[in-house]
Each structure stands twice: as structure tokens, then as C-alpha cells.
């Protein structure tokens, strides 16, 4: 599945369990997006991150569809 370069992809069920943030330091920047621009899942995930004490949480409004539409690079495969 294509994604923003360097992004980690998580099924929504993992987001709801709060394990999607393991290994990320509380001061690191987190940018959350969804593949469906009409979905509210990114807002839910951002709220979860903020409630867990993460300090720099941002939502990429427009999601992956807008990223693709802007002609930005994508990658596929495992995140290094």
C-alpha cells in the first residue's frame, strides 16, 4: 500500500488500542492522516495521541488523497 514517505501505517483497530504510538517519544512530531478524506479517524487518532501526553500532534487535512493530488512523493513497502 502506498503512503507518505516515512509514514507508519496502522489499521484503525490498532489506533483504538493506543499501541500505535509505541516507540515514539512524547516530544516527537506526529502527523496523522487518513486515506479517506471524509473519515474522522485521523481526528480520533490525534485525540488519542494528545490524551496520552504527546505534545506535537497534527492532522494532515485532506488525507492521502490530497497528498496524491498534489503530486507529492509516495513510497511502498516496509518503513526502514
C-alpha positions as CSV (number, residue, x, y, z in Angstrom):
1,X,0.0,0.0,0.0
2,X,1.3,3.4,-0.9
3,X,1.9,6.0,1.8
4,X,3.6,9.3,2.6
5,X,7.4,8.6,2.7
6,X,8.5,7.6,6.2
7,X,4.9,7.2,7.4
8,X,3.9,4.2,9.5
9,X,0.6,2.6,8.6
10,X,-1.8,1.3,11.2
11,X,-5.2,-0.3,10.9
12,X,-7.8,1.7,12.8
13,X,-8.3,-1.1,15.3
14,X,-4.7,-0.6,16.4
15,X,-5.2,3.1,16.8
16,X,-8.1,2.5,19.1
17,X,-5.9,0.2,21.3
18,X,-3.2,3.0,21.7
19,X,-0.4,0.7,20.8
20,X,0.2,2.6,17.5
21,X,2.3,5.2,19.4
22,X,4.8,2.7,21.0
23,X,8.3,3.7,20.2
24,X,7.5,7.3,19.6
25,X,8.8,9.8,22.1
26,X,6.4,12.3,23.6
27,X,8.2,15.3,22.1
28,X,8.4,13.9,18.6
29,X,6.2,15.4,15.9
30,X,3.3,13.2,14.8
31,X,1.3,14.0,11.7
32,X,-1.8,11.9,11.3
33,X,-3.7,11.3,8.1
34,X,-6.4,9.0,6.7
35,X,-6.8,7.6,3.3
36,X,-10.4,8.7,3.2
37,X,-10.7,12.5,3.4
38,X,-14.3,12.2,4.6
39,X,-13.3,9.9,7.6
40,X,-13.0,11.2,11.1
41,X,-10.4,8.5,12.1
42,X,-7.5,11.0,11.9
43,X,-9.2,13.2,14.4
44,X,-9.9,10.3,16.7
45,X,-6.2,9.1,16.5
46,X,-5.0,12.7,17.2
47,X,-7.2,12.9,20.2
48,X,-5.8,9.6,21.5
49,X,-2.2,10.8,21.0
50,X,-2.9,14.1,22.8
51,X,-4.6,12.2,25.7
52,X,-1.6,10.0,26.0
53,X,0.7,13.1,26.5
54,X,2.1,13.6,23.0
55,X,2.9,17.2,22.6
56,X,3.2,17.8,18.8
57,X,0.2,16.2,17.1
58,X,-1.1,17.5,13.8
59,X,-3.7,16.3,11.3
60,X,-3.0,16.4,7.6
61,X,-6.4,17.6,6.4
62,X,-7.4,16.2,3.1
63,X,-5.7,13.0,3.8
64,X,-3.7,10.8,1.5
65,X,-6.0,11.7,-1.5
66,X,-4.9,15.4,-1.3
67,X,-1.2,14.3,-0.9
68,X,-1.5,12.3,-4.1
69,X,-3.4,15.1,-5.9
70,X,-0.6,17.5,-5.0
71,X,1.9,15.3,-6.8
72,X,4.0,14.6,-3.7
73,X,6.1,11.5,-3.5
74,X,4.9,8.2,-2.1
75,X,6.6,5.0,-1.1
76,X,5.6,1.4,-0.7
77,X,6.8,-1.4,1.4
78,X,8.3,-1.6,4.9
79,X,9.4,1.5,6.7
80,X,13.1,1.4,7.5
